[in-house]
């Protein structure tokens, strides 16, 4: 009801892995309603693995109830399935409200018991990103024996299969973590990472060795043959358990201490007790007697744990993110992991730096690059207030001009509506014929109801498809004559595009994306002539958008013909600009789908470009600048089927 996309029962290996809980998936959360209902936020979801034959229960998926039934002598239904949905903090309340509403509707329609509970304050998630992420994780994650692992009986098909149900196999997975499948989930119980330098590591190794003693009967020749070929076949060997999620799901990804609400989990040992123990071990190592105050034995950490259950999640590779990991752990253990991560080479960053990293790789950041959600409107309102307060602190002589925050998305409707009224359909964005036939006056634009936002100042009225299927459905319903539900000429359909500067230029957040004329494109594509920069008069910079008493921003058109020659129609806005110092800067923008399509057709026919080239030439103007800068745009949904990745 509320997630799009969501894997069906028979949609491939990835859906099976998600359904059986060995892999997580990204999706988009919407309010209950039509397919084009209000968007909330991107989410990450993961199912708790099904029980399998190793638990003396044969699990079978029930496609009707999305639960599972068992057969152990007689058919019976056991506990319902569990689903985790990770929601960004900026949209948490709205997301939980939508999920609870969906649960109530599901119970009314099916009669099944469905509940939604918040785990806020119980579970945390640490993210480790970078080229050395795997090495840092291997330094602090040392698995220990898990309860229940000794009663698993291995088969003798091969060394890998024999170890597939053992703790030794999880050591093997962690050692070669870079070869794990994308979106893989690995359940581990690891020792306290703060005390790995002491003899605790030796104890862990001895414990693991004892728990794996029954594997010594394996044929040593087969074992040596497997190890000798590990350099060439290790990736296939590691992928093997995840290729059978219905069999290995419980072993790979289930962790009852994190999934079960009733399981009591001990907090980590307090820092002062650990420090005292380390100090006394050092004194003993150097054969030194402790001072008088330290001769008493250290306090016992009663009710504290020396191991922590975690879920290790490997994110899919995106752009520069070839190593991106999540550590899901109890909230009480975050500090115990945070300090060792930093002390072993990880650099703690803030939200601003995190956004820089995502932008440099062309990934969207929530909520900055999601203008169709409530979290974006709230964020922009706060930024607008902060910008206004900062400007008022300066004298009038040096006070910067006010720019729209958030961008006035409805102004794009002026471009779309004007083209439809003048031509009957969108065939060209060349302004020269429009100038001769007459451009509507400012008063006509102000009186256009479709041009004004129906939801108030700063709100977004439109649709942003984030899957190819959603875009196809939208175009089929609203651009093929079927406009009973939502008129195409008064509704924005924006697509996320990545903008690169053509040779030079710097694009700022909030900049305007404009449609170039045919003359601009022909001059741009010519290699023999120097490109002449297009600029609007300085007097038009402050008048390009004007703010009304109601707070709404309106697009203003110049009245002089000389000004019209340099005027370019807006088709979108930047939500994320270039990162200063980046070697390959990229900006994120949202542009109107129908206008992008017509621009590409126009440029392909006029420039006679090679077949298969998907770039679109556009112009970008920063809000406080008079110059139009050249840009090359690529549509994200043409590069992949789903635009559900976010930072």
N, C-alpha and C positions, 0 to 999 in steps of 0.2 A: 504493500500500500504506500509506503513512504520512502523506499530506497530505489534508486535508479542509477546504474543498472544493478540488477540482482540476478545471480545465476539460477537458471532453471535446473530441473532434475536431470536433464539429458543434454547438456551443452558443452561436453568435453572434459578433458582431464583436469583442467584448472578448476572447473566447477565441482568436480568430485572431491578434489583436495580441499576446497573451501567447505564443502558440505560435511565432510568427515573430520574437519577441524585441524588438518595438518598445514593449511595455508590460510593467511588472512587476505582480505580484499578491500579495495577502496570503492566508495560509492558516494552518491549525493543524496542528502536527506531533504525531503519535501514535506509540506503539510498534506494531510489526507485530502484528496479531492481529485481533480482532473489531472491528466498527464502534464499539463502546463500550470500546475498550481504553484504557490509561493515557495521559493527555494529557501532553505534554512542554512545549511553548511555542508561542506564535504566531510565525510566520516570514514572511519576504518572499522570494519566489523570482522568478527571471528567466532566460529561455533566451537562449543566444547566438544571434543572428540567423542565418538560413539564407543560404547563398550564392545569388546570383541571376544573371540573364543578364549583368549588368555585369561579372561576374567570369569570363565565358565558360563558365559552368556553369549548366545549367538545373536548379533544385532542385525536388524533389517530395517531399511529406511521406509517410513510410512509417508508416501508422497502426498497424502491427503492432509494429514495433521502436522506434517513436518516434525513429528516426534519419532520414536522408534519403539518397536515391539520386540519381545524376546520369546525364545522357544527353548525351554529347559525341561522337557517332559510335557509341558502344556503351554498353550498360548496365553500370555498375560501381558498387560501393559505396566511398565515401570515408570520411573521418574521422567518428567518432561525434559526436553533439551534446553540448553542454556546458550544464549547469544550475547556477546559483548559488542557494544557499539561505542566507539570512541568519538566524542564530540568535542570540538574546540571550545575553550572556556568562554569565548565571546558569544557563543550561541547555545550554551548549555541549558539554560532555563527554557528557551524556546524549543530546543530539540526534545527535551524530556517531556514537555507538554504535548508535542506532536506524537511522540511515541506512546504516551499513555492514552491519548485519544484513539490511536490506531489499535491499541490492545483492547479497549472497550468495544470498538466496532467489530473487531475480530471475534470477541466472545459473543456478541449479539448475533453475528451471522453464522458462526460454526458451533457455538455452545462449548467450545474448549476453554480451559482455564489458561489465560495469558496474563502475565503480570510484568510490570516494568519497575525496577528498583535502581536507584542511583548508588553508585559505588564511590561517590566523591568523599575524599578523606580516608579511603581504604587502599586503593590501588594507585600506583604511580607509574610513569613511563619516562625513562631516560633515553635520549637520542644521542648516538655517537656517529659522527659523519666525518669522512676524510680518508685520505690514502692510507693512513696507518691505523685505521679504526680496528681492523681485525687483530693486529699485533697488540694493541692496547687491551682489547677484550681478553685475549689469551693470557695476558699477564695477570689479570685480576680474577678471572673466572676459573676456579678449580673445582670440578664436580666431585661430590662425595656420593656415597652409596645412598640410594633412595629406598624408602620402605617399600617392601613388596617386590623388589627386583630380583631377589634370590629364588623366588618360586617360579620364575619363568624358565621353561624347558627349551633349550635351543635345538634346532635341527642340525643335521650334519651334511647339508648340501654343499656348502662352501664355507670358507673362513668368514666371509662377510655375513652370510645368513646365520651362521652359528653365533656371531656376536651381535646380531640385530636386536636381541632382547636383553642386552647386558649393559651395564654401566660402562664397560670398556668401549662399547660402540659409541656412546655419547662423548667419551674422550676423543675418539677418532673423528667424530663430526666436528667437534670444537677445534681440533688440530687443523682440519682442512675446511674451516668455516667458509672460506671464500668460494668454495665450490657448491655450497648449498643452493637449492633451487630458489628462484625469486619468490618472495612473499612466504618463505618457509617459516614454520614455527617449531622451535625446539625447547622442550621442557627440561630444566636442569635444577638440581639442588646443589648449590655451591657453598663453599666455606666462606667465612667472614673475610672479605678481601683486605681488611685492615691488619690482619695478623698473619699474612702469608710468609713473612720473613723469618718467623720463628720455627720451632720444631713442629708446629702444627701441620706444615706442608708434608713433612715426612710421615706424620701419623696418618694423614689422608691417603698418601700413596700406599702405606702398609694396609690400611683398611680396604682400599680398592683392590689390592693384590689378593687379599684373603677372600674377598667376595667373588673374585674371578678365578679362584683356584680350580673350580670344576671344569674350566675350559682347557686345562692342560692335556686332556685326552685327545684333543684335535690333532689330526695328522700334521706333523711339523713340516712335511714336504709341501702340503697344500698351503700351509700358512706362509712359508718362505716364498712360494711361488706367487701368492697374492701380494705380499709386501714388495717383492722385486718388481712387479708390474704396476705399482701404485702410481708411478709418475705419469703413465699413459692412460690408465683406466680408473683413476681415483674419482673423476667427476661422474662417470657412469655408475660407479659403485655407490657413491653417496646419494645419487638421485634415485637409486633402486627402492629404498624404503618409502620414499614419498610417492613413488609410482603406484603403490598399493595402499592408499590411505584407509580403505575399509578394514585392512588387516593390522596396519601399524599405527593407526591414528592415536590410540590410547597410549601406546608406549612413547611415541614421538612428542606429543603436544599436550597431553593431559597433565594437569597439576592440581590435585584436589585442594591443596592449601590455598591456592589463589582463587579457584572457582567456587569452592563451597563456603557459604556464609558461616556455617556452624563450626568449621575447623578452627581451633585455637592456634594462633601463630605467635611464638615467643618473640619479643623484640630483641634487637642486638645487644650485646654486652656493652654497658656504659663505657665511655671513653676513658674515664679516670681509672677504672679497674684494669683496662687493657694497658694503659700507660704504666701502672704500678707493676703489673706482671712483666712487661718488657724490661723495665728498669731492674727488677730483681734478677731476671735472666742474664742481663749484661754483667751485673756484679758477680754473679755465680760463674760466668764464663771467664772472667779475669781473676777469679779466686779472691775477691774482695768481700770483706764483711760489710753488711749493710749498716748504716748509721743506727743510732739508738731508736730513733723514731720509726725506722723501717724494718726492725727485727720482727715485728709482729707479722703473721701470715696475712696475705692480701684477702680482702673481703671476697666472698663467693658471690658470683652473679646468679642469684637464685631467680628462676623464672625467665632467664634470658637464653637465647639460642646462639649457637656457634655456626649455624648453617642457615642459608636463606633459599627458599624456592623462587625461581625466576622463570620467565618465558623469554627466550631469545628470538627476536624476529628479524629476518633479513629483508630489507626493502628492495624492490625492483630497481635496477640500474636506470638512472635518468640523467642524461646530460653528463655533467662532471661527477655525478653521484654514483660512482662505481662501488663505493663502500658506505652503506648507510644502514645502521642497526638500531633496533629498539630493545631496551631491557625493561620488561614488565615485572614489577616487584612490589612488595608491600610498601606502603607509604612510610612506615616507621624505619625502613632500611635504606631510604634514599641517601641520607648523610653518610652512612657506612660505605656506600658505593661511590658517592660523589668525590670524597677526598682521595681515595686510591686512584680514581680515574684521572684527576688533575695531577697528582703526584707522579704518575707514570707517563705523562706526556700529553694528555688531552688538554685543550684550551677551552675554558668556559667562555661562552659568548652570550650576548643578549639577543633580544628579538630583532633589533635593528641589523646586527651583523648577520643574523640568520636569514633575514630578508635579502640582504646583499648577496649571500651565497645562492639563494634560490633564483634571484633575478639574473645573476650572471650565467645561470644554466637554463634560463627560459622557463622556469617553473613558476606557477602562480603562488602567491602567499595570501592566506586567509587572515583577515577579511579584506585586505587591500585590493585584491584582484577579483573580487566577487561583488560587483555593484548591484546585483539583484537580490541581496539578502538584507535583513534587518540589522545584522551586526555591522555591515558596511555603512548603513545610514547613521547608526549610532556613533561609529568611529569618525565619520566625516563631520558630523555635528560637533563633536568634541574638538577636532582639528580646526574647524572654522571659528569656534569660540576662542581657541588659543591664539590663532592668527590675528583675530580682531583685537584681542587684548594686548598682544605684542605690538601691533601697529599703533594703538592709541598711546603707548608710552613714548613714542617718538614725536618730535615737533612736526607741524604741518609741512614745513618746507622739505623735510627729508622722509616723510611718511610714504611708504610704497603704495602703489595703486592696488585696489582691492580686486582680487581674482575670485571667480566662483569656486567654492568648496562645498560640496563635491561638484564635479563638472556638470553643466546643464545638459543632461542626456537628451531631454526632450527637444533641444534645438536641432538635433539631427532630423527630426520629423519635418522641419522646415525645408531641408534639402529634398527629402523624399516626396513631400506633398507638392512642392513647387514643380518638380519634374513631372509628377503625375498630372497636375493641372495643365501644364503648358504643352505636354506632348501626348498625354493620354496613357502612355506607358513609359518605362524607364529604358530609353534607347541610347542616350548620350549624356555625358556630364560636361560637354563643351559649353562654356558660358557665353561664347560669342553669339550664337543664335538667340540665346535668352535675352541678351542685352538689346538686340534689335527688336525683338518682339515685346519687350517690356518686362521689367521685374516688379513684382508686387511691392507696394509701398509699406512702410513700417506699420501704418495703421491697419492694413489688411492682415499682416502677420500677427499683430497683437490681438486681433479679433478672432483668430483661428482657434477654435476650441481644441482641436486635435493637437495643435502645437503646444498648448499649455498642459502642464502636468495635472492629472486628475487626482493625484494623491498628496499634493502639497509640495512645499519647497524641499529640495534635496532628495526626494524619493525617486525611485526608478520605476518606470512603467514600460515593461517590455519582456522579452523572452531571450534567454541565453542558452542555446543547446550545448551540451557538453558530451554528447555521444553522437555518432553518425546516425544512429537509428532515430534519435530525437530530432535531429535536424531534418532528416528525410521525411519524417512524419509531419513536421511543421510545414515544410515546403509543399507537401502533398495536400495538406488540409487548407492552407491559407494562401497559396500562390497558384492554385489550379482552378480558380473560380469558386471554390467553396469558402465563402467569407461570411457565412451566417453567424458564426460564433464570435469572430474577431476580425474586423476589417484589416487587410494587410497594409493599406495606405496610412492607417493611424496607429500602427503597432510596430514597435522596434523589435527586430530580431538581430541581435549582435553576436558576432563571433570573436573569439580571442585570437589575436594575431601577434606575431613576433616581428618587431621592427629593428632593422639594422640601418645604420647611417650609410648613405652612398658616398663613399670617399671621406666625407668630413661632416661635422655637426654633432651637437650634444642635445639630447632630448630630455626634458624635465617632466616630472610627474605632473599630471593635469594638462599637458600640452594638447593642442587641437590637431587632429588628423584631418587633412583636407584633400579634396579630389583635384588632381592636376588637370589642366586643359590639354587638348591634343598638341597645341604648340609647345607647352611645357615638356611633354613627353618626347616629342620629336627632337627638340633641342637637347634634352637630357641624354637621349640615346645616341646623339651624334658625337663621334669622337674627334671630328676635325675642328669643331668650334668650341670656344670657351663658353661654359654655361653662365648665363647672366642671372644673378640672384634676384628673386622676386621679393618685393617688400611692399607692405601696406604703409600708408602715411602714418606718421607718429600720432596724429590726432585721432586715428581710428582705433588705436590700441585700447584706450580706456572706454571707447564707445562700442567696441565689438560686442560686448555683453553688458547690459544694463540691468541693475537690480531694482525691482519695483518695491512699493511699500509693503506688499504682502511677503516679501522675501524671495520671490521667484526671479530667476534670471531669464532674460529674453535676448534673442539674437537680433541685432540691428544691422540693417543694410545701408550702405552709403548712398547719398542722393546724387552725387556728382559722377559724371561719366568717367572722369579721370581716375577717380577712386575705384570705380567698378572694374577697371582693367586689371588691377592687382588683387581683386577680391576672389577668394577661393572658397567653395562651399564646404562646410564641416560634415564629415561622415563618421567621426568617432573621436574618442579621447584616450589619452594614456592614463593608465592606473598605476604603472610603475615605470620610472624613468631609468636612464643609464646610471650605472654605479661608477663613481669617480675612481679612476685608476685601473679600471678593467681593461684587459688587452683585447677582448672581443665583446664590447658592450652590446647588450640587447635590451629592448624595452618591450613592455607588455601593454597592448592596447585592445580596445573593443570597438569594432567597426560594424556598420550596418551591412547585413548579409546581401541584400538585394543590390545595394550600391556597389559592393565589392565585386559581385558577379558581373555587373555591367561594365565596370572599369576594366576587369580582366579581358572581357570579350573585345572591348574597344581597343585596348593596347595590343592585344594579340593580332588583331586584323590590321592595325595601322603600322605596327613595327615589324610584322612578318617574322615573329620570333620562332625559334625552334619548337617543334611539337613536344609537349611534355614539360615545358618550363612553367612553373606555377607561381612565380614571383609576381607581385603587383607593385607598380610604382606609385608612391604617394608623396604628399607633402606634409610636413609637421611644423607647426609654429608654436613656440613656447608662449605662455600667456602674456608675459611682459616683454616680448620681443616683437619686432616688426618684420623679421625675415622668415621666409618659408625655407625650411631645410629639406633636402631630398632624402627619401627613405625607401627601403625595399621591404615589403611585407610578405610574410608567409602565414597561411592559415593553419592553425594547430590541428584541427580536425582532418586536414588532408594528409597529415603526417602519421596519425594514429587514430584508431577507432573510438577511443575514449579519452576525454580530457578530465580525468578524475584525480590525477596526481596533484598534490599541494604540499606546501611547506608550513 
